[in-house]
Amino acid sequence: MPEPSEISAQGMPDWQSTLIAHDFKLLPGYADAGIFFALPNASNLATLKDGSPDFFLEFFSDQNDPDPGNSLYAMVRMSLEQSGDLQAAHQLLRQQHLGAALMPIAFTTGTFCHLECGDSHESVPFTWEGARRATLDTRISALTARLLYAALDTGAVTVARAAIECSLAAVLPRLECSVRFDAAKLLPRLLAALNPGSNTVPFDALVKLCDRPPTGCFQFDNPPDHANGSLGLALAGRIRQAFGCFAPCASIFDGPTITLQLPAGPVVSYWDLRTPLLAEVPVFFRFDPFSFILNTTTRDRVTGFTRVPFFPDQLRTRHIQIVSGMPAYISNCAAVQLTVNVEKTLSLSGRTTSQSIRLYPAPPEASSMNLKYQKIEGPKPYVFYLSVITEEDQTDSPWLDGLSDYLFLDASKLPVPTVTLRATTALLQQAALSFICSTDSTLSSTLTSAQPAVTFLVPALDPEARWFITAHDLSHPDSLLRLELPCRSLDLDLSSFPDYGTQVVRPSVTFHDDLTSASLEFAAESPNGNSVILVFTPDQPQITFGYFATNLFASRYRFRLYTGQDDDSAAPWSTFLPSQTNALIDIHREGTGLVATLEPNSISQEEHPK
C-alpha cells in the first residue's frame, strides 16, 4: 500500500469537523462538502446460521490429556463485524448537513485484534474482508488461552478484554500556525513524560499531551488554538507519520500504542499546520465477544482440545493446518488445487514427497497435512504452489516457501488476478443485482440473497472496462435502477445507489394571473414519509425540499396545492416525480380556485447534491 502522503486527498476523510453520534463518528470529506464518512465506534462478534457465536478456542496438548494446563499453545478463531446502524448516522447527517452523502470508512491494512486476560496480552493482525467483515484464525499463548478458558467458565468476563485497532487514513486537523522543534530533543522528552524507560507511548495520551505541550517542546509562530482539542491530533498524527510505527499496546485501557524511532543526531523539523496532510491515525473499536458468548452458549461448545502424543515419529511429523479463504463462488473457475512438497534432502523417505488437496470448490472445513522429515531437530521447511483449473487450461503459481504450521490461502495467492462483486444483505433484501462487463460479456452474473458474492478470474482486463449494473425490484421485477462503475472489485450496499438516503430537490414555481403566493404540499413516495408545506412567492419562487428514501424503488416525490382540507375536496396529487429532478410548476387561476400543473416537458434534469 502506498504511504498515506502519496494518496490523493480528494474525497478522503477529514478530522477537521467531526460529528459525534452514538454508534459512529462522522468525518467530513476533505475538499468535498457533499460527502461524510461513517467511522464506527465498535465491532461485534459475528454469528453462525443458527445464531450461535462464530468463535472457537482450541488447545493443543502435549501430554495426550484434555487439560489446558498441559497445552503447548492454542488457536482462536472468530469472525468480526463492524457494528452500528447506518440509518441513525444518515438521520444525524440529514439534520445537520442536508444533501450530504454518507459512506462507510475505508481502513488501511494496519488492523489488529487485542486479546487480554489478567496480565497476559496478545496482539494479532487481521484484514477486513468485503462488506465490513473479517475472520481471525491465529495462534495465541497457552497462558492467555488458559485464562480465557477459566474466565468463560466462571463468567468473570470483566477480566477478559478485547479491542479492535485500525489505521485510518485521514487529513489531520489544520490550524493557523506553524511549528519548529528538534526531534532529537523532543522525542526523548515525550517518552519520559508518557512512558519512562520505553520507546513506546499510548497514542491517545500523546494527543492529550500535545494539545497542551510542556513549555519548550515546540516553537509556534502564532499562539495555537486549544479550544477544540485539534492541536493535539494535528501534532501527534504528524509525529506518528514521521517518527512512529505500530506497537502492541501494554493494556487495552491505554488505547493504541506507537513506537517512536529516535533520530541519531539533531533533526530540526518545521511543520506548517495550515498545509493539509493525509496521515494514518490509529483508532480503537469497542469489542466484547465474551459477554455475547456467555449469553448465547456455554464454554464447552466454543472450546476444544487437540491431543499431541509425545512420540519420536510424531516429532518428525509436521502437522500443517490449511485454511481456505477462497471465494465461495468463482464464476469461470472449475477448481483450485494446493500442492505441498518436502524436498528429498529433508523427507523421511529420501525422495521428494508431494501431497495435494482441493481448495475450490467446497473445500473441507478443516484441512490438514502430515509432512514426514528425517530429523527431529532443525528447521522443517516445505514448498507449495496453487493450480487454477478452468475449462480451457491450467495455470500454476510459482513455488512458494512455507515456514509455518498454519497456511492461510485466499484469492490474493492465486496465479490469475481476480475481481469480486459483493452486495450487503440489506441491499439484496430490496433488489437482485445483475452485472455485465462492457468489454467481456462472459463476465456477467446476478447477485441474490442466496448468492451475495461472485468472483471472476481476469487474466487481462481493459482498464477502460465498466460494470453495467442493474437492480431489479424484488416486488416488481419490471422496476429497474442502473449504475455504471469501473470494472474492479466492488462492495455494494444501499448507499451505492443515489436513490437511497437523503434526497434534495429544488422545485420552482411560475405565477400567472397576478398571483402573489401559493402553498404547496410535498410528500415522499415512502409510506412513512411526512408531508411538508412550502409557501412560494414571486420573490422566492424556488425552495429546497429534502426527504429520506429508505427503499431504492420508492424514492420519488409528489406535490399538490395545499387547501388545509383532508377530505375528498382536497386538491389532487401530482404524478410521482423522479428523486433526482427539479419540478417546474405553473400556478394559475381556474374558476374560483387555483390550479398547480407541471409545465410541459419542464422537469429539470439537474442532479441534486448527494
C-alpha positions as CSV (number, residue, x, y, z in Angstrom):
1,M,0.0,0.0,0.0
2,P,1.4,3.5,-0.8
3,E,2.3,5.8,2.0
4,P,-0.7,8.0,3.0
5,S,1.1,11.2,1.9
6,E,1.1,9.8,-1.6
7,I,-2.7,9.2,-1.8
8,S,-4.9,11.9,-3.3
9,A,-6.7,13.8,-0.5
10,Q,-9.7,14.4,-2.8
11,G,-12.7,12.8,-1.1
12,M,-10.7,11.5,1.8
13,P,-11.9,11.7,5.5
14,D,-11.0,14.9,7.3
15,W,-10.7,15.3,11.1
16,Q,-11.4,19.0,10.9
17,S,-15.2,19.0,11.8
18,T,-16.1,15.6,13.2
19,L,-19.7,14.9,14.3
20,I,-20.2,12.5,17.2
21,A,-23.0,10.0,17.1
22,H,-23.9,7.1,19.4
23,D,-22.5,4.4,17.1
24,F,-20.4,6.5,14.8
25,K,-18.1,9.4,14.3
26,L,-19.0,11.3,11.1
27,L,-15.9,12.7,9.4
28,P,-16.4,15.2,6.6
29,G,-14.8,14.6,3.2
30,Y,-11.8,16.8,2.6
31,A,-12.3,19.2,-0.4
32,D,-15.8,17.7,-0.9
33,A,-18.5,19.3,1.3
34,G,-21.1,16.8,0.0
35,I,-19.5,13.7,1.5
36,F,-19.2,12.4,5.0
37,F,-17.6,9.1,6.2
38,A,-19.0,6.9,9.0
39,L,-16.4,5.7,11.5
40,P,-18.0,3.0,13.7
41,N,-17.3,3.1,17.4
42,A,-17.5,-0.7,18.0
43,S,-17.2,-4.1,16.4
44,N,-19.3,-7.2,17.1
45,L,-18.7,-10.9,17.2
46,A,-20.4,-12.4,14.1
47,T,-22.9,-15.3,14.4
48,L,-23.4,-18.6,12.6
49,K,-26.6,-19.5,10.7
50,D,-28.1,-21.0,13.9
51,G,-27.5,-17.7,15.9
52,S,-24.5,-19.1,17.9
53,P,-21.3,-17.1,18.2
54,D,-18.7,-17.6,15.4
55,F,-15.9,-18.3,17.9
56,F,-13.8,-21.3,18.8
57,L,-10.8,-21.7,21.2
58,E,-8.7,-24.9,20.6
59,F,-5.9,-26.1,22.8
60,F,-3.0,-28.2,21.6
61,S,-2.0,-30.5,24.4
62,D,1.4,-32.3,24.5
63,Q,0.5,-35.0,27.1
64,N,-2.4,-36.7,25.4
65,D,-4.6,-35.1,28.1
66,P,-7.6,-32.7,27.6
67,D,-6.3,-30.2,30.1
68,P,-5.5,-26.6,29.3
69,G,-2.7,-26.8,31.8
70,N,-0.8,-29.3,29.6
71,S,-1.2,-27.2,26.4
72,L,1.7,-26.2,24.2
73,Y,-0.3,-23.3,22.7
74,A,-3.9,-22.6,21.5
75,M,-5.6,-21.4,18.4
76,V,-8.5,-18.9,18.4
77,R,-10.9,-18.5,15.6
78,M,-13.6,-15.9,15.4
79,S,-15.4,-13.7,12.8
80,L,-15.8,-9.9,13.3
81,E,-18.3,-7.5,12.0
82,Q,-18.3,-3.7,12.1
83,S,-21.3,-2.6,14.1
84,G,-23.6,0.4,14.0
85,D,-26.8,1.3,12.3
86,L,-26.1,3.5,9.3
87,Q,-29.7,4.6,9.3
88,A,-29.0,6.5,12.6
89,A,-25.9,8.1,11.0
90,H,-28.0,9.1,8.0
91,Q,-30.6,10.8,10.2
92,L,-27.9,12.8,12.1
93,L,-26.4,13.9,8.9
94,R,-29.7,14.9,7.5
95,Q,-30.4,17.1,10.5
96,Q,-27.1,19.0,10.3
97,H,-25.9,18.7,6.6
98,L,-28.9,18.5,4.3
99,G,-28.0,16.8,1.0
100,A,-24.6,15.3,2.0
101,A,-23.9,11.7,1.1
102,L,-22.7,9.1,3.7
103,M,-20.1,6.4,3.0
104,P,-18.6,3.7,5.2
105,I,-15.0,4.4,6.2
106,A,-12.1,2.6,4.5
107,F,-9.1,1.4,6.6
108,T,-5.5,0.7,5.7
109,T,-4.0,-2.7,6.2
110,G,-2.8,-1.9,9.8
111,T,-5.5,-3.7,11.7
112,F,-5.1,-5.7,14.9
113,C,-7.2,-7.6,17.4
114,H,-6.0,-7.2,21.0
115,L,-7.0,-10.0,23.5
116,E,-6.3,-9.5,27.2
117,C,-6.9,-11.6,30.3
118,G,-5.3,-10.8,33.6
119,D,-1.7,-9.7,32.9
120,S,-1.5,-11.7,29.6
121,H,-1.9,-9.7,26.4
122,E,-2.0,-10.8,22.7
123,S,-1.9,-8.5,19.6
124,V,-2.6,-10.3,16.3
125,P,-3.1,-8.8,12.9
126,F,-6.0,-9.4,10.6
127,T,-7.6,-7.8,7.4
128,W,-11.1,-6.6,6.9
129,E,-12.9,-8.6,4.2
130,G,-15.6,-7.2,2.0
131,A,-18.8,-5.8,3.5
132,R,-17.0,-4.8,6.7
133,R,-16.4,-8.4,8.0
134,A,-13.2,-10.3,8.9
135,T,-12.2,-13.8,10.1
136,L,-9.4,-14.1,12.6
137,D,-7.7,-17.5,12.9
138,T,-4.5,-17.3,14.8
139,R,-2.2,-18.9,17.4
140,I,-2.1,-17.4,21.0
141,S,-0.1,-18.4,24.0
142,A,-1.2,-21.2,26.3
143,L,-1.2,-18.8,29.2
144,T,-3.7,-16.4,27.6
145,A,-5.8,-19.3,26.4
146,R,-6.0,-20.9,29.9
147,L,-7.0,-17.5,31.4
148,L,-9.8,-17.1,28.8
149,Y,-10.9,-20.7,29.4
150,A,-11.2,-20.0,33.1
151,A,-13.0,-16.7,32.6
152,L,-15.6,-18.3,30.3
153,D,-16.2,-21.0,32.9
154,T,-16.7,-18.6,35.9
155,G,-18.5,-15.9,33.9
156,A,-15.8,-13.4,35.1
157,V,-15.6,-11.7,31.7
158,T,-14.6,-8.4,33.2
159,V,-11.0,-9.7,33.4
160,A,-11.2,-10.8,29.8
161,R,-11.0,-7.9,27.4
162,A,-10.7,-7.4,23.7
163,A,-10.4,-4.4,21.3
164,I,-10.0,-3.8,17.6
165,E,-7.3,-1.4,16.3
166,C,-7.5,0.0,12.8
167,S,-5.4,2.6,11.0
168,L,-7.5,5.3,9.4
169,A,-6.1,7.4,6.6
170,A,-7.5,10.9,7.1
171,V,-6.5,14.5,6.7
172,L,-5.2,15.8,10.0
173,P,-6.7,19.0,11.6
174,R,-5.4,22.3,10.1
175,L,-4.5,25.3,12.3
176,E,-3.4,28.8,11.5
177,C,0.1,28.4,12.8
178,S,3.4,26.6,12.1
179,V,5.8,24.8,14.5
180,R,9.5,24.2,14.8
181,F,11.3,21.7,17.0
182,D,14.4,19.5,17.4
183,A,13.2,15.8,17.2
184,A,16.4,14.5,18.9
185,K,15.3,16.6,22.0
186,L,11.6,16.4,21.7
187,L,11.0,12.7,21.4
188,P,13.0,11.6,24.5
189,R,11.1,14.3,26.4
190,L,7.8,12.9,25.2
191,L,8.8,9.4,26.2
192,A,10.0,10.5,29.6
193,A,6.7,12.2,30.2
194,L,4.4,9.4,29.0
195,N,6.3,6.1,29.4
196,P,9.8,6.4,31.1
197,G,12.3,3.7,30.1
198,S,10.5,2.7,26.9
199,N,10.3,3.8,23.3
200,T,6.5,3.2,23.0
201,V,3.8,5.6,24.0
202,P,-0.1,5.4,24.0
203,F,-1.3,7.4,21.1
204,D,-4.3,8.9,22.9
205,A,-2.0,10.1,25.7
206,L,0.3,11.6,23.1
207,V,-2.6,13.5,21.6
208,K,-3.6,14.8,25.0
209,L,-0.1,15.9,25.9
210,C,0.5,17.6,22.5
211,D,-2.8,19.6,22.9
212,R,-1.2,21.5,25.7
213,P,2.5,20.7,25.4
214,P,5.0,21.4,28.1
215,T,6.9,24.7,27.7
216,G,9.9,24.5,25.4
217,C,8.7,21.4,23.4
218,F,7.5,23.4,20.3
219,Q,8.1,26.8,18.9
220,F,4.9,28.3,17.3
221,D,4.8,31.3,15.0
222,N,1.3,32.1,16.3
223,P,-0.4,31.1,19.6
224,P,-2.1,27.8,18.9
225,D,-5.9,27.4,19.4
226,H,-6.6,24.9,22.3
227,A,-10.3,25.4,22.3
228,N,-11.4,22.4,20.2
229,G,-8.6,20.0,21.0
230,S,-7.5,19.7,17.4
231,L,-3.9,20.8,18.1
232,G,-3.1,17.6,19.9
233,L,-4.2,15.4,17.0
234,A,-2.5,17.6,14.4
235,L,0.8,17.2,16.2
236,A,0.5,13.6,17.3
237,G,-0.6,12.5,13.9
238,R,2.4,14.1,12.3
239,I,4.7,12.6,14.9
240,R,3.2,9.2,14.2
241,Q,3.7,9.8,10.5
242,A,7.3,11.0,10.7
243,F,8.8,9.1,13.6
244,G,6.4,6.3,14.7
245,C,5.0,2.9,13.8
246,F,2.7,0.3,15.3
247,A,3.4,-1.3,18.7
248,P,1.3,-3.8,20.7
249,C,-0.4,-2.0,23.5
250,A,0.6,-2.9,27.0
251,S,-3.1,-2.7,28.1
252,I,-6.3,-2.2,26.2
253,F,-7.2,0.6,28.6
254,D,-4.2,2.6,27.2
255,G,-5.7,2.6,23.6
256,P,-3.5,2.3,20.5
257,T,0.3,2.4,21.1
258,I,3.0,3.5,18.8
259,T,6.8,3.1,18.8
260,L,8.9,6.3,18.4
261,Q,12.0,5.9,16.4
262,L,14.6,8.3,17.9
263,P,17.0,10.0,15.4
264,A,20.7,9.6,15.9
265,G,21.5,13.3,15.8
266,P,19.8,16.7,15.8
267,V,16.9,16.8,13.4
268,V,15.3,20.2,13.2
269,S,11.8,19.9,11.8
270,Y,9.4,22.7,10.5
271,W,5.8,21.9,10.1
272,D,3.2,24.3,8.6
273,L,-0.1,23.2,10.3
274,R,-2.0,25.1,7.7
275,T,-1.0,22.6,5.0
276,P,-3.3,19.6,4.6
277,L,-1.6,16.3,5.5
278,L,-3.1,12.8,4.9
279,A,-1.8,10.5,7.6
280,E,-2.6,7.2,9.3
281,V,-4.2,7.6,12.7
282,P,-4.7,4.5,14.9
283,V,-8.2,4.2,16.3
284,F,-9.7,1.6,18.8
285,F,-13.2,0.0,18.4
286,R,-15.0,-1.4,21.4
287,F,-15.2,-5.2,21.1
288,D,-16.7,-7.6,23.7
289,P,-17.1,-11.1,22.3
290,F,-17.0,-12.8,25.8
291,S,-20.3,-11.4,27.2
292,F,-22.1,-12.4,23.9
293,I,-20.7,-15.9,24.2
294,L,-21.9,-16.4,27.8
295,N,-25.3,-15.0,26.9
296,T,-25.9,-17.4,24.0
297,T,-24.0,-20.6,24.7
298,T,-21.7,-22.5,27.1
299,R,-17.9,-22.6,27.3
300,D,-17.7,-26.3,26.2
301,R,-19.5,-25.5,22.9
302,V,-16.8,-22.9,21.9
303,T,-13.7,-24.7,23.2
304,G,-11.9,-28.0,22.2
305,F,-8.7,-29.9,22.5
306,T,-6.3,-31.4,20.0
307,R,-4.0,-34.1,21.6
308,V,-0.4,-34.2,20.6
309,P,1.2,-37.6,21.6
310,F,4.8,-37.4,22.7
311,F,6.4,-39.9,20.3
312,P,9.6,-39.7,18.2
313,D,7.8,-40.5,15.0
314,Q,5.4,-37.6,15.5
315,L,8.3,-35.3,16.4
316,R,9.4,-36.0,12.8
317,T,6.0,-35.1,11.6
318,R,4.9,-31.6,10.8
319,H,1.1,-31.1,11.1
320,I,0.1,-28.3,8.6
321,Q,-3.3,-26.7,9.2
322,I,-4.7,-25.4,6.0
323,V,-7.4,-22.8,6.0
324,S,-9.0,-21.8,2.7
325,G,-10.1,-18.2,2.2
326,M,-11.1,-18.8,-1.4
327,P,-14.3,-17.1,-2.6
328,A,-17.4,-19.2,-2.2
329,Y,-18.2,-18.9,-5.9
330,I,-15.8,-18.3,-8.8
331,S,-17.8,-18.0,-12.0
332,N,-15.2,-19.1,-14.6
333,C,-13.1,-21.5,-12.5
334,A,-13.5,-25.3,-12.3
335,A,-11.1,-25.9,-9.4
336,V,-8.2,-24.6,-7.3
337,Q,-5.7,-27.1,-6.0
338,L,-2.9,-26.9,-3.5
339,T,0.2,-29.0,-3.8
340,V,2.8,-29.3,-1.0
341,N,6.3,-30.8,-1.4
342,V,9.0,-31.8,1.0
343,E,12.4,-31.9,-0.8
344,K,14.3,-35.2,-0.8
345,T,17.1,-33.9,1.3
346,L,14.6,-33.4,4.2
347,S,12.0,-36.0,3.5
348,L,11.8,-39.1,5.7
349,S,11.7,-41.4,2.6
350,G,14.7,-39.8,1.0
351,R,12.6,-38.8,-2.0
352,T,10.6,-35.7,-2.7
353,T,7.2,-36.2,-1.3
354,S,4.1,-34.5,-2.6
355,Q,0.5,-34.1,-1.3
356,S,-2.4,-32.2,-2.9
357,I,-5.8,-31.1,-1.7
358,R,-8.7,-29.2,-3.4
359,L,-9.4,-25.7,-2.1
360,Y,-12.2,-24.9,-4.5
361,P,-15.0,-25.7,-4.9
362,A,-16.3,-26.8,-1.5
363,P,-13.0,-27.4,0.4
364,P,-13.3,-29.5,3.6
365,E,-13.9,-27.3,6.7
366,A,-10.8,-28.5,8.4
367,S,-7.9,-29.4,6.1
368,S,-4.5,-30.7,7.2
369,M,-1.4,-32.5,6.1
370,N,1.2,-34.5,7.9
371,L,4.7,-33.9,6.4
372,K,7.4,-36.5,7.3
373,Y,11.0,-35.4,7.9
374,Q,14.4,-37.2,8.5
375,K,15.5,-35.3,11.6
376,I,13.9,-34.4,14.9
377,E,16.0,-31.2,15.3
378,G,16.4,-28.3,12.9
379,P,14.0,-26.3,10.7
380,K,11.4,-28.2,8.7
381,P,10.5,-26.0,5.6
382,Y,8.3,-27.1,2.8
383,V,7.2,-25.6,-0.6
384,F,3.9,-25.3,-2.2
385,Y,2.1,-23.9,-5.3
386,L,-1.5,-23.3,-6.3
387,S,-3.1,-24.5,-9.6
388,V,-6.1,-22.7,-11.2
389,I,-8.0,-25.1,-13.4
390,T,-10.6,-23.8,-16.0
391,E,-12.4,-25.4,-18.9
392,E,-9.6,-24.3,-21.3
393,D,-6.3,-24.7,-19.4
394,Q,-4.4,-24.9,-16.1
395,T,-2.3,-22.1,-14.6
396,D,0.2,-22.8,-11.8
397,S,1.7,-20.3,-9.4
398,P,5.5,-20.2,-8.7
399,W,6.8,-22.3,-5.9
400,L,6.4,-20.6,-2.5
401,D,8.2,-21.3,0.7
402,G,6.1,-22.5,3.7
403,L,7.6,-22.0,7.2
404,S,4.5,-22.0,9.4
405,D,2.2,-24.7,10.7
406,Y,-0.7,-22.6,9.7
407,L,-1.3,-21.9,6.0
408,F,-4.0,-19.5,5.0
409,L,-4.7,-19.2,1.3
410,D,-7.1,-16.7,-0.3
411,A,-7.6,-15.2,-3.7
412,S,-4.5,-13.0,-3.4
413,K,-2.3,-16.1,-3.7
414,L,-3.8,-17.2,-7.0
415,P,-1.7,-17.0,-10.1
416,V,-4.5,-15.3,-12.0
417,P,-5.9,-11.9,-10.9
418,T,-9.5,-11.9,-9.7
419,V,-12.4,-9.4,-9.4
420,T,-15.0,-9.9,-6.7
421,L,-18.5,-8.3,-6.6
422,R,-20.4,-8.4,-3.3
423,A,-23.6,-6.9,-2.0
424,T,-24.8,-6.5,1.5
425,T,-27.8,-8.3,3.0
426,A,-29.8,-5.0,3.3
427,L,-29.4,-4.3,-0.4
428,L,-30.3,-7.8,-1.5
429,Q,-33.5,-7.7,0.6
430,Q,-34.7,-5.0,-1.7
431,A,-33.2,-5.9,-5.1
432,A,-31.5,-8.6,-7.2
433,L,-28.4,-7.2,-8.9
434,S,-27.3,-8.3,-12.4
435,F,-23.8,-7.4,-13.7
436,I,-22.1,-7.5,-17.1
437,C,-18.7,-6.1,-18.2
438,S,-18.7,-3.7,-21.0
439,T,-15.7,-5.3,-22.8
440,D,-16.2,-9.0,-21.9
441,S,-19.8,-10.4,-21.9
442,T,-18.6,-13.6,-20.2
443,L,-18.1,-11.6,-17.0
444,S,-21.7,-11.5,-16.0
445,S,-23.8,-12.8,-13.1
446,T,-26.7,-12.0,-10.8
447,L,-26.4,-11.5,-7.0
448,T,-29.2,-12.5,-4.8
449,S,-29.7,-13.3,-1.1
450,A,-28.8,-16.9,-1.8
451,Q,-25.6,-15.8,-3.7
452,P,-24.4,-12.5,-2.3
453,A,-21.0,-12.6,-4.0
454,V,-19.3,-13.7,-7.2
455,T,-15.6,-13.8,-8.2
456,F,-14.2,-13.8,-11.7
457,L,-10.8,-14.8,-13.0
458,V,-9.5,-11.9,-15.2
459,P,-6.1,-12.7,-16.7
460,A,-6.3,-9.4,-18.7
461,L,-8.9,-6.7,-18.4
462,D,-9.2,-3.5,-20.3
463,P,-8.6,-0.6,-17.9
464,E,-11.4,1.3,-19.6
465,A,-13.9,-1.6,-18.9
466,R,-17.0,-0.7,-16.9
467,W,-19.6,-2.7,-15.0
468,F,-23.2,-2.2,-16.1
469,I,-25.2,-2.9,-13.0
470,T,-29.0,-3.3,-12.9
471,A,-31.0,-3.5,-9.7
472,H,-34.3,-5.4,-10.1
473,D,-37.1,-4.7,-7.6
474,L,-38.0,-8.0,-5.9
475,S,-41.6,-6.9,-5.5
476,H,-42.0,-5.5,-9.1
477,P,-39.4,-7.1,-11.4
478,D,-40.1,-4.5,-14.2
479,S,-38.9,-1.7,-11.9
480,L,-35.2,-1.2,-12.6
481,L,-32.3,1.0,-11.4
482,R,-29.0,1.2,-13.1
483,L,-25.4,2.0,-12.2
484,E,-22.2,2.2,-14.3
485,L,-18.9,1.7,-12.3
486,P,-15.2,0.9,-13.1
487,C,-14.6,-2.8,-13.7
488,R,-12.9,-3.7,-10.5
489,S,-13.8,-5.4,-7.2
490,L,-16.9,-3.8,-5.6
491,D,-18.7,-3.9,-2.3
492,L,-22.2,-2.6,-2.9
493,D,-24.8,-1.5,-0.3
494,L,-27.9,0.6,-0.3
495,S,-25.9,3.9,-0.3
496,S,-24.2,2.9,-3.6
497,F,-27.4,3.9,-5.3
498,P,-28.3,7.7,-5.4
499,D,-32.0,6.7,-5.0
500,Y,-31.3,5.6,-1.3
501,G,-30.8,8.0,1.6
502,T,-31.2,11.8,1.7
503,Q,-32.9,13.3,-1.4
504,V,-32.8,17.0,-2.1
505,V,-34.8,18.7,-4.9
506,R,-35.4,22.4,-5.6
507,P,-38.9,22.8,-7.2
508,S,-39.6,26.1,-8.9
509,V,-43.0,27.9,-9.2
510,T,-44.1,30.3,-12.0
511,F,-47.1,32.5,-11.1
512,H,-49.8,33.6,-13.5
513,D,-52.9,35.8,-13.3
514,D,-51.1,38.3,-10.9
515,L,-51.0,35.7,-8.1
516,T,-48.7,36.6,-5.3
517,S,-48.3,33.4,-3.3
518,A,-49.1,29.7,-3.2
519,S,-48.8,27.0,-0.6
520,L,-47.8,23.6,-1.9
521,E,-47.7,20.3,-0.1
522,F,-44.8,17.9,-0.9
523,A,-44.6,14.3,0.1
524,A,-42.1,11.5,-0.4
525,E,-43.2,8.2,-2.0
526,S,-42.1,6.3,1.1
527,P,-45.2,5.4,3.1
528,N,-43.7,6.5,6.4
529,G,-42.6,9.9,5.0
530,N,-44.3,13.0,6.3
531,S,-45.6,15.7,4.0
532,V,-44.2,19.3,4.1
533,I,-46.0,22.6,3.4
534,L,-43.9,25.1,1.4
535,V,-45.0,28.7,0.7
536,F,-43.8,30.1,-2.7
537,T,-43.9,33.8,-3.7
538,P,-42.6,35.6,-6.8
539,D,-39.7,36.8,-4.6
540,Q,-39.0,33.2,-3.5
541,P,-40.1,31.0,-6.4
542,Q,-37.6,28.2,-5.7
543,I,-37.4,26.3,-2.3
544,T,-35.5,23.2,-1.2
545,F,-37.4,20.1,-0.3
546,G,-35.5,17.2,1.4
547,Y,-36.5,13.8,2.5
548,F,-35.0,10.4,3.3
549,A,-35.7,7.4,1.0
550,T,-35.4,4.0,2.8
551,N,-36.3,2.0,-0.3
552,L,-34.4,2.2,-3.6
553,F,-37.6,1.8,-5.6
554,A,-39.7,4.2,-3.6
555,S,-37.6,7.4,-3.7
556,R,-39.8,9.7,-5.8
557,Y,-41.9,12.6,-4.6
558,R,-45.1,14.4,-5.5
559,F,-47.0,17.7,-4.8
560,R,-50.4,19.3,-4.6
561,L,-51.9,22.6,-3.7
562,Y,-52.4,22.9,0.0
563,T,-56.0,23.7,0.9
564,G,-56.0,22.8,4.6
565,Q,-58.5,20.0,4.0
566,D,-58.0,16.3,4.2
567,D,-61.3,15.1,2.7
568,D,-62.2,14.5,-0.9
569,S,-62.3,18.2,-1.6
570,A,-58.5,18.5,-1.2
571,A,-56.5,19.2,-4.3
572,P,-55.4,16.1,-6.2
573,W,-51.7,14.9,-6.0
574,S,-49.5,15.2,-9.0
575,T,-47.8,12.1,-10.5
576,F,-44.7,10.9,-8.8
577,L,-41.5,12.7,-9.9
578,P,-38.0,11.1,-10.0
579,S,-35.9,11.9,-6.9
580,Q,-33.1,13.5,-8.9
581,T,-35.2,16.0,-10.8
582,N,-36.5,19.5,-10.0
583,A,-40.1,20.2,-10.9
584,L,-41.1,23.4,-12.7
585,I,-44.7,24.2,-11.6
586,D,-47.2,26.7,-13.1
587,I,-49.8,28.3,-10.7
588,H,-52.9,30.0,-12.3
589,R,-56.5,30.6,-11.5
590,E,-59.3,28.3,-12.6
591,G,-62.7,29.4,-11.7
592,T,-62.7,30.4,-8.0
593,G,-59.7,28.4,-7.1
594,L,-56.0,27.8,-8.0
595,V,-54.5,25.0,-10.1
596,A,-50.9,23.8,-10.0
597,T,-49.6,22.0,-13.1
598,L,-46.3,20.8,-14.4
599,E,-45.0,22.8,-17.3
600,P,-44.9,20.6,-20.5
601,N,-41.5,18.9,-20.7
602,S,-40.3,21.1,-17.9
603,I,-38.8,18.7,-15.3
604,S,-35.2,19.9,-14.9
605,Q,-32.6,17.1,-15.2
606,E,-30.2,18.8,-12.9
607,E,-29.0,16.4,-10.3
608,H,-29.4,17.3,-6.7
609,P,-26.3,17.3,-4.4
610,K,-25.9,13.9,-2.8
